[in-house]
Structure formats: C-alpha cells, structure tokens
Amino acid sequence: MNIKIIPAVLMLSIIMVIGCKKDETPVSNEPTASYKKVFRVVDSLRQALQTSSGKVIPSLNVLINTPTEEIFVSSVPQNGVPLTRDTYFRFASNTKNMTAAAILNMQEDGWLNITDKLTDLIPGSDVPYVPTTTAWNIPNKNLITIKQLMQHCAGIYDLVNDTVPGCGGKSYTAYIEGLDPNHQFTAGEFANQLRVNHLSSFPPGTSWSYSNTGYALLAEVVARVYTFNKGMAKVYTDYMNDYLMGASAPVPLGIRFPYLSTDQQLPLPFISSTNYQENGETIVYTNCNMSANVSEGNGYGTMRMLNQYVRTLMTGSNILTPASVTLMQTDISPGSTTYGLGCAYQKNLGYGHTGSTHGYMSVMFYDPLTGVSVIGMLPVWDFTRGLDSYNHANTEMIRACYLARMVLGYPGYK
C-alpha cells in the first residue's frame, strides 16, 4: 500500500484536504428532531474518544435507516469538514458478506453446491473447484467444503493476521508488502504458503477461527465457476460487477472490488484513514494495494451504498431469494453461536458484518424485527496503547450505532 508517515500536527489538515472533497451535489441533513438526537450521541462519543485517546479523531459517522426516515450524521472536530453519505471508503470485511451472497446466488443458479468439497467437480464439468497443481495441495484439501470456508470453520490458517515461518515474526502479507508495497498477491500464492509451511488451524468442521485467507480461496472458486459457465476467462471481480453490483444487477449500486495491485485509488469524494501507532508515528493511508484482500476485504463504496445493499439483501429484495437469505443468517458455523454464511448477528443490531482494514473500521447491520438498518464508520486505527486502544475505538464505533437506535426509540444494548 502507499502510505505516508507524517507529524500528527499536520494530519488533520491533510485528511480534510485529501479526503473530504465534496461532490457537485452533496447531501445535507435538515436539522430535524431525530437528526439532532442522533447527532448529539454520535458527537458526544467522538469527543469522548478523542479525549481518552489524546489524538484527533477526524470523524465518527452513522447512517441509520428506519421504516420512516433515513438519518446520516458525521461528527468532526471544530473547523473540520463533515463527510456525506456519498463519501467513499474501504468496506474491509463487510466484503465477506457480499462474497457469500455471490456464492449463494451461484448455488441458486445451479452453478455450485456449497456442501461440495474443494476437490469436487463444478456441476456439469470435469473442472474441480480449485486447481490440481502442487501449489494447491493445502492441508486437508480433500475434506474442506465451500460452506466451511464461508463459515470460517475450514481450519484455514490466516496469512493476513497470523505470523508465518520465515516472515520475521510477521504475517505473510505484511512481510511481502514490507518488501514490495505494490506486490500482486494471488490466491494460488496463498495456497502455496499453506502447503509449504503445512499451516492448518484445526481439522475442517471441528471449530471456528476467523480466516481472511479462507475467503481469499473462495475468490478462486468464484472465478473458476464463472469461467466455466461463461466459457471464457473470468475473475472474482467480474462476477461481482456483472451480477451483484453493476448496471445489470437487481440493485445496481456501483460498489467496486479492485483486485490488481495497481488499482489503488478511491474515487472522489473519499476519506483517507489514519493509523496512530504505538511508537508515536502517524500513518495516513491514501492509495492502498488491496490485491491481498480479494473477496475478504477489497470492496469499496459509500455509506449510502452499504445501507442500500444490506437493506435489500436482508429483506430478500436483492440478488438472493428469501430462502437463501435465511440460510445465510441461520446456518451457523460449528464453534460459533452468531456467525453463519458470511453473516454475523448482533442482538438489537441484526444481521450483517463488521470490517477493519487500512485504518478504516465499519459495520453494517439490518434488524428484521424493527426494519432498522445502521451503518457505522470510523476512519481511525488507534494503536497508541496497543490492542486496548484499538479495541476501545472499535467498541465506541459500534456503541454509536446502538445509541443511534436507542435515541430513536428502538432497542439498543441488551
């Protein structure tokens, strides 16, 4: 990724200049009573977070959509420029839910079966779901199903978050990016690392462990299934654009899924993100190489797009039938009580996902009991006190979503 390390005193002005350029028709909020209620709680949380961290928190943003109104608030420091619901940012692991939706749509079309093993043949073909090359001889390959990858119960070791032998105490992706920030990552490269280092977290189907790498392998499945059914070379991003988000999709949203290491720029207007490091340095992320995160965290768009996606998907009015949506929500992974097929559940928020990548934190949830969706976004990672400060910031972003519901009269914390 392309990053800048800068003195903290310059950070806020750079963020506002780079990230908050307005489009020609910015969305504004009328100061309704509901808007004021939501703004007060979000602004209070951002100020408290800024006080506790001792760092500038450039924005805290919540979009809440009830059956009767849609409210967007963006709390920023004094003289800061608020975001709009049309400001671009990186969705991070919310992408996993979109990947799961794509796979379930392929199942609806008869293109695959999620209970198939990776070594099985794509329906109607003599082509297996993943290559038969030596590089793809990952541990337990003949036992792993597509569904287990979706549920994080396949035992796939996470090359993005966990240390790997020979990588100097770093994850594989962090080590390689340290050598070449513009390296083009591939699913086959990840598979080969699992093979060479005999990396497996547990036997498939016996436990639960969040794995970005498992979803990277699903990108290969999507690409091969789409390639066979179209009779020409296709990649994961092609399917996502053609079926889920593009002009011919049931609900065209324009969400994008970069996969080339050279495709690093967000459209305007965008918000850059910030990483306060434990050593006192401040990193501002602008352009990012997302090729290591294909299908697990490479999606980007706006809060408006994310809200439209999660509302239409979870109500069965997007790409999936209601039956497939129910399957996504209720086919819970072994070892988990809340994670289904690329779908997380949080009480009084509903079904959706969370995400964290390159300095962005975000959530998207839809609650079928109330018809309320909520999107939260904080463009900050705070590692000044290690994981404690990072987790605190993430918790406060989620709490802002709960409080937005509560001040509008909906259930919040249990």
C-alpha positions as CSV (number, residue, x, y, z in Angstrom):
1,M,0.0,0.0,0.0
2,N,1.1,3.6,-0.5
3,I,1.2,5.3,2.9
4,K,2.6,8.5,4.4
5,I,4.2,8.9,7.8
6,I,3.6,12.4,9.0
7,P,3.8,14.5,12.1
8,A,0.5,14.4,14.0
9,V,0.1,18.2,13.9
10,L,-0.3,18.1,10.1
11,M,-2.5,15.0,10.0
12,L,-6.0,16.7,10.4
13,S,-5.5,19.3,7.7
14,I,-4.2,16.7,5.2
15,I,-7.2,14.4,5.9
16,M,-9.6,17.2,5.3
17,V,-8.0,18.3,2.0
18,I,-7.5,14.9,0.6
19,G,-10.5,13.0,1.9
20,C,-13.4,15.3,2.1
21,K,-13.7,17.0,-1.3
22,K,-17.4,17.4,-1.9
23,D,-19.2,16.1,-5.0
24,E,-21.3,18.6,-7.0
25,T,-24.5,17.7,-5.2
26,P,-23.6,17.0,-1.6
27,V,-26.3,15.5,0.6
28,S,-27.3,17.7,3.6
29,N,-29.5,17.0,6.5
30,E,-32.4,19.1,7.7
31,P,-32.0,19.7,11.4
32,T,-35.0,17.6,12.4
33,A,-35.6,16.5,15.9
34,S,-34.5,12.9,15.0
35,Y,-31.3,14.2,13.4
36,K,-30.4,16.3,16.4
37,K,-30.9,13.3,18.7
38,V,-28.6,11.1,16.7
39,F,-26.0,13.8,16.2
40,R,-25.8,14.5,19.9
41,V,-24.9,11.0,20.8
42,V,-22.5,10.4,18.0
43,D,-20.8,13.7,18.5
44,S,-20.5,13.1,22.3
45,L,-18.9,9.7,21.6
46,R,-16.4,11.1,19.2
47,Q,-15.4,13.8,21.6
48,A,-15.0,11.3,24.5
49,L,-12.9,9.1,22.2
50,Q,-10.7,12.0,21.3
51,T,-10.3,12.9,24.9
52,S,-9.5,9.3,26.0
53,S,-7.0,8.7,23.2
54,G,-5.4,12.1,23.3
55,K,-5.5,12.1,19.5
56,V,-7.5,13.8,16.8
57,I,-10.5,11.7,15.8
58,P,-11.2,13.1,12.3
59,S,-14.8,11.8,12.1
60,L,-17.3,9.4,13.5
61,N,-20.1,8.6,11.1
62,V,-23.5,6.9,11.5
63,L,-26.3,6.3,8.9
64,I,-29.5,4.9,10.4
65,N,-32.5,4.0,8.2
66,T,-35.8,3.3,10.0
67,P,-39.1,2.4,8.3
68,T,-40.0,6.1,8.2
69,E,-36.7,8.1,7.9
70,E,-33.0,7.9,6.9
71,I,-30.6,10.0,9.0
72,F,-26.9,10.5,8.4
73,V,-24.6,12.2,10.9
74,S,-20.9,13.0,10.7
75,S,-19.2,14.3,13.8
76,V,-15.9,16.1,13.1
77,P,-13.6,18.4,15.2
78,Q,-14.1,22.1,15.2
79,N,-13.5,23.5,11.7
80,G,-13.5,20.0,10.3
81,V,-15.4,19.1,7.2
82,P,-18.2,16.5,7.8
83,L,-18.5,13.6,5.5
84,T,-21.6,12.9,3.4
85,R,-23.3,9.6,2.9
86,D,-21.7,9.7,-0.6
87,T,-18.1,9.8,0.7
88,Y,-16.1,6.8,-0.5
89,F,-14.2,4.5,1.9
90,R,-13.0,0.9,2.1
91,F,-15.6,-1.6,3.4
92,A,-13.0,-4.1,4.7
93,S,-14.6,-7.4,5.9
94,N,-18.1,-6.3,5.1
95,T,-17.0,-7.6,1.7
96,K,-17.2,-11.2,3.1
97,N,-21.0,-10.9,3.2
98,M,-21.0,-9.8,-0.4
99,T,-18.8,-12.8,-1.4
100,A,-21.2,-15.1,0.5
101,A,-24.1,-13.5,-1.4
102,A,-22.4,-14.2,-4.7
103,I,-21.7,-17.8,-3.8
104,L,-25.3,-18.4,-2.7
105,N,-26.5,-16.8,-5.9
106,M,-24.3,-19.3,-7.8
107,Q,-26.0,-22.1,-5.9
108,E,-29.4,-20.7,-6.7
109,D,-28.4,-20.8,-10.4
110,G,-27.2,-24.4,-10.1
111,W,-23.6,-23.4,-10.7
112,L,-22.3,-24.9,-7.5
113,N,-23.3,-26.6,-4.2
114,I,-21.9,-25.1,-1.0
115,T,-21.7,-28.6,0.5
116,D,-19.3,-29.7,-2.2
117,K,-15.6,-30.3,-1.3
118,L,-12.9,-28.2,-3.0
119,T,-11.8,-31.3,-4.8
120,D,-15.2,-32.0,-6.3
121,L,-16.1,-31.1,-9.9
122,I,-18.0,-27.9,-10.8
123,P,-21.6,-29.1,-11.8
124,G,-21.7,-30.2,-15.4
125,S,-17.9,-30.1,-15.9
126,D,-14.8,-32.0,-15.4
127,V,-13.2,-29.0,-13.7
128,P,-12.6,-29.1,-9.9
129,Y,-13.4,-26.0,-7.8
130,V,-9.7,-25.3,-7.2
131,P,-6.6,-26.3,-9.2
132,T,-5.0,-29.7,-9.0
133,T,-1.5,-28.2,-9.2
134,T,1.1,-28.9,-6.5
135,A,0.8,-25.3,-5.2
136,W,-2.9,-26.0,-4.2
137,N,-2.1,-29.1,-2.1
138,I,-3.2,-27.3,1.1
139,P,-3.6,-29.3,4.3
140,N,-7.0,-31.2,4.4
141,K,-7.8,-30.1,0.9
142,N,-9.9,-33.2,0.2
143,L,-12.0,-32.6,3.3
144,I,-12.8,-28.8,3.1
145,T,-16.2,-27.7,1.7
146,I,-17.2,-24.4,0.2
147,K,-19.6,-23.9,3.1
148,Q,-16.8,-24.4,5.7
149,L,-14.8,-21.6,4.0
150,M,-17.8,-19.3,4.2
151,Q,-18.3,-20.2,7.9
152,H,-14.7,-19.8,9.0
153,C,-14.7,-23.4,10.2
154,A,-12.4,-25.0,7.5
155,G,-9.3,-24.6,9.6
156,I,-7.6,-22.4,7.0
157,Y,-4.6,-20.6,8.6
158,D,-4.9,-16.8,8.3
159,L,-1.9,-15.5,6.4
160,V,-3.1,-11.9,6.8
161,N,-3.3,-11.8,10.6
162,D,-1.1,-14.6,11.9
163,T,2.6,-15.0,11.9
164,V,4.2,-17.3,9.3
165,P,7.5,-19.1,9.4
166,G,10.3,-17.3,7.6
167,C,8.5,-13.9,7.7
168,G,10.4,-12.3,10.6
169,G,7.6,-12.6,13.1
170,K,5.0,-11.0,10.8
171,S,2.1,-12.3,8.8
172,Y,2.8,-13.4,5.2
173,T,1.1,-10.4,3.7
174,A,2.7,-7.8,6.0
175,Y,6.1,-9.4,5.3
176,I,5.7,-9.3,1.5
177,E,4.3,-5.8,1.5
178,G,7.3,-4.7,3.5
179,L,9.5,-5.9,0.7
180,D,7.3,-4.6,-2.1
181,P,4.2,-2.5,-1.3
182,N,2.9,-3.0,-4.9
183,H,3.2,-6.8,-4.9
184,Q,0.4,-8.6,-6.8
185,F,-1.0,-11.2,-4.4
186,T,-2.9,-14.2,-5.7
187,A,-5.0,-17.0,-4.2
188,G,-2.5,-19.5,-5.6
189,E,0.3,-17.8,-3.8
190,F,-1.6,-18.1,-0.5
191,A,-2.4,-21.7,-1.2
192,N,1.2,-22.4,-1.8
193,Q,2.2,-20.8,1.5
194,L,-0.3,-23.0,3.4
195,R,1.2,-26.0,1.6
196,V,4.9,-25.2,2.0
197,N,4.5,-24.4,5.7
198,H,1.9,-27.1,6.5
199,L,-0.3,-24.5,8.0
200,S,-3.7,-25.5,9.4
201,S,-5.6,-24.2,12.4
202,F,-7.7,-27.4,13.1
203,P,-9.4,-30.3,11.2
204,P,-12.2,-28.9,9.0
205,G,-15.6,-28.6,10.6
206,T,-14.4,-29.0,14.2
207,S,-14.0,-25.4,15.4
208,W,-14.3,-21.7,14.3
209,S,-11.5,-19.3,13.6
210,Y,-11.8,-16.1,11.5
211,S,-9.7,-16.5,8.4
212,N,-9.2,-13.9,5.7
213,T,-7.2,-16.5,3.8
214,G,-10.2,-18.8,3.7
215,Y,-12.2,-16.1,1.9
216,A,-9.3,-15.5,-0.5
217,L,-9.6,-19.1,-1.5
218,L,-13.3,-18.6,-2.2
219,A,-12.3,-15.9,-4.8
220,E,-10.7,-18.7,-6.7
221,V,-13.8,-20.8,-6.5
222,V,-16.0,-17.9,-7.8
223,A,-13.6,-17.3,-10.6
224,R,-13.4,-20.9,-11.8
225,V,-17.1,-21.4,-11.6
226,Y,-17.8,-18.2,-13.5
227,T,-15.1,-19.1,-16.1
228,F,-16.7,-22.5,-16.8
229,N,-20.2,-21.2,-17.0
230,K,-19.3,-18.3,-19.4
231,G,-16.8,-20.3,-21.4
232,M,-14.2,-17.5,-21.1
233,A,-11.6,-16.4,-18.5
234,K,-13.2,-14.6,-15.6
235,V,-12.1,-13.4,-12.2
236,Y,-13.9,-12.9,-8.9
237,T,-14.4,-9.2,-9.6
238,D,-16.1,-9.9,-12.9
239,Y,-18.8,-11.8,-11.2
240,M,-19.3,-9.2,-8.5
241,N,-19.6,-6.5,-11.1
242,D,-21.8,-8.5,-13.5
243,Y,-24.2,-10.0,-11.0
244,L,-24.1,-8.2,-7.7
245,M,-23.3,-4.5,-8.1
246,G,-23.1,-3.5,-11.7
247,A,-25.6,-2.0,-14.1
248,S,-27.3,-5.3,-14.8
249,A,-27.6,-6.3,-11.1
250,P,-31.0,-6.5,-9.4
251,V,-30.0,-3.5,-7.3
252,P,-27.2,-1.6,-9.1
253,L,-25.0,0.1,-6.5
254,G,-21.7,0.8,-8.1
255,I,-19.7,-0.9,-5.3
256,R,-16.3,-1.9,-6.7
257,F,-13.9,-4.8,-5.9
258,P,-10.3,-4.0,-7.1
259,Y,-8.0,-7.0,-7.5
260,L,-5.0,-5.6,-9.3
261,S,-2.1,-4.2,-7.2
262,T,-2.1,-1.1,-9.4
263,D,-5.8,-0.3,-8.8
264,Q,-5.2,1.7,-5.6
265,Q,-7.2,5.0,-5.9
266,L,-10.6,5.6,-4.4
267,P,-13.0,7.9,-6.3
268,L,-13.7,11.4,-5.2
269,P,-15.0,12.3,-2.7
270,F,-13.2,9.9,-0.4
271,I,-12.0,9.9,3.2
272,S,-8.4,8.9,3.9
273,S,-7.7,6.9,7.0
274,T,-5.3,7.2,9.9
275,N,-3.3,4.8,12.0
276,Y,-1.9,6.1,15.3
277,Q,1.0,3.7,16.1
278,E,2.4,2.7,19.4
279,N,5.7,4.2,18.6
280,G,4.2,7.7,18.2
281,E,4.1,7.7,14.4
282,T,1.0,8.6,12.5
283,I,0.3,6.9,9.2
284,V,-2.3,8.3,6.8
285,Y,-3.5,5.9,4.2
286,T,-4.5,7.3,0.8
287,N,-3.9,4.8,-2.1
288,C,-3.9,1.1,-1.0
289,N,-2.9,-2.2,-2.6
290,M,-5.9,-4.4,-2.0
291,S,-4.7,-7.4,-4.0
292,A,-4.0,-9.3,-0.8
293,N,-7.7,-8.9,0.3
294,V,-9.7,-10.0,-2.7
295,S,-13.1,-11.3,-1.7
296,E,-12.4,-10.9,2.0
297,G,-12.0,-7.1,2.3
298,N,-11.4,-5.4,-1.0
299,G,-14.8,-3.8,-1.6
300,Y,-15.3,0.0,-1.5
301,G,-18.1,2.4,-1.9
302,T,-20.1,4.8,0.3
303,M,-22.3,4.6,3.4
304,R,-25.4,5.1,1.2
305,M,-24.4,2.2,-1.0
306,L,-23.7,-0.1,2.0
307,N,-27.0,0.8,3.6
308,Q,-28.9,0.1,0.3
309,Y,-27.0,-3.2,0.0
310,V,-27.7,-4.6,3.5
311,R,-31.3,-3.5,3.5
312,T,-32.2,-5.0,0.1
313,L,-30.2,-8.2,0.7
314,M,-31.5,-9.0,4.1
315,T,-35.1,-8.4,3.0
316,G,-34.8,-10.7,0.1
317,S,-35.2,-8.0,-2.5
318,N,-31.7,-8.1,-3.9
319,I,-29.8,-10.9,-5.6
320,L,-30.9,-13.7,-3.2
321,T,-34.2,-15.3,-2.6
322,P,-35.7,-15.1,1.0
323,A,-34.8,-18.8,1.4
324,S,-31.1,-18.1,0.7
325,V,-31.1,-15.1,2.9
326,T,-32.5,-17.3,5.8
327,L,-29.8,-19.9,5.1
328,M,-27.1,-17.2,5.2
329,Q,-28.4,-16.0,8.5
330,T,-29.2,-19.2,10.3
331,D,-26.7,-21.9,9.0
332,I,-24.4,-21.2,12.0
333,S,-20.8,-22.3,12.0
334,P,-19.5,-25.0,14.3
335,G,-17.8,-23.4,17.2
336,S,-19.7,-20.1,16.8
337,T,-23.1,-19.0,18.1
338,T,-23.5,-16.0,15.9
339,Y,-21.7,-16.4,12.5
340,G,-23.5,-18.0,9.6
341,L,-22.6,-17.9,5.9
342,G,-20.5,-14.8,5.7
343,C,-23.1,-13.2,8.0
344,A,-22.7,-12.1,11.6
345,Y,-25.5,-11.4,14.1
346,Q,-25.6,-8.9,16.9
347,K,-28.6,-8.6,19.2
348,N,-30.5,-5.4,18.6
349,L,-28.5,-4.6,15.5
350,G,-29.4,-7.6,13.4
351,Y,-27.6,-9.3,10.6
352,G,-24.7,-8.1,8.6
353,H,-20.9,-7.8,9.2
354,T,-18.1,-5.7,10.5
355,G,-14.9,-4.6,8.9
356,S,-11.4,-3.3,9.6
357,T,-8.7,-2.6,7.1
358,H,-6.0,0.0,6.3
359,G,-7.2,2.4,9.0
360,Y,-10.9,2.0,8.4
361,M,-13.4,0.5,10.8
362,S,-17.0,-0.1,9.8
363,V,-20.2,-2.0,10.4
364,M,-23.4,-2.8,8.5
365,F,-26.5,-4.4,10.1
366,Y,-30.2,-4.8,9.3
367,D,-32.6,-5.7,12.0
368,P,-35.6,-7.6,10.6
369,L,-37.6,-7.2,13.9
370,T,-37.7,-3.4,13.5
371,G,-36.8,-2.8,9.9
372,V,-33.9,-0.6,11.0
373,S,-30.5,-0.7,9.3
374,V,-27.4,1.0,10.6
375,I,-24.1,1.7,9.1
376,G,-21.1,3.0,11.2
377,M,-17.7,4.1,10.1
378,L,-14.6,5.4,11.9
379,P,-11.6,6.1,9.7
380,V,-9.1,5.6,12.5
381,W,-6.9,2.9,14.0
382,D,-5.6,3.8,17.4
383,F,-2.7,1.6,18.5
384,T,-1.2,4.1,20.9
385,R,-1.9,1.7,23.7
386,G,-1.7,-1.4,21.6
387,L,-4.8,-3.6,21.1
388,D,-6.5,-1.9,24.1
389,S,-6.9,1.4,22.4
390,Y,-7.7,-0.2,19.1
391,N,-10.5,-2.3,20.6
392,H,-11.8,0.7,22.5
393,A,-12.2,2.7,19.4
394,N,-13.9,-0.1,17.6
395,T,-16.3,-0.7,20.5
396,E,-17.2,3.0,20.6
397,M,-18.0,3.0,16.9
398,I,-20.4,0.1,17.4
399,R,-21.8,1.8,20.5
400,A,-22.6,4.8,18.4
401,C,-24.8,2.6,16.2
402,Y,-26.6,1.2,19.3
403,L,-27.2,4.7,20.7
404,A,-28.5,6.0,17.4
405,R,-31.2,3.3,17.6
406,M,-31.9,4.0,21.2
407,V,-32.5,7.7,20.9
408,L,-35.0,7.0,18.1
409,G,-36.9,4.6,20.4
410,Y,-35.5,1.3,19.2
411,P,-33.9,-1.4,21.4
412,G,-30.2,-0.9,22.0
413,Y,-27.9,-2.7,24.4
414,K,-29.4,-5.8,25.9
